[in-house]
Amino acid sequence: MLHAWARQAGFTNITATASTWCYSSEAERAWWGDLWAERVMHSPFAEHVEREGFATEADRQRIADGWRAWAADQDGWLTIPHGEILCRA
């Protein structure tokens, strides 16, 4: 929707691109998996999902365990796409 939103905002000179993050090496998986395992257990995000009833502490522990299991798996791989736009007036 980025391109459409830019046009709706009145831009006519729009360059749309994309990039990705990819976590596949042992070090990358360890960093990303531990980051999210910790966030899901000990962060404002963790407090929010529990307070709003989206996940219990036990649910969050299973999610954290899942991140750590993914990180330890030599076949683990994750890519995150990003849409990007550059708008010129």
Buried (B, 14 or more C-beta within 10 A) or exposed (E): EBBEEBEEEEBEEBEEEEEEEEBBEEEBBBEBBBEBBBBBBEEEEBEEBBEEEEBEEEEBBEBBEBBBEBBEEEEBEBEEEEEEBEBEE
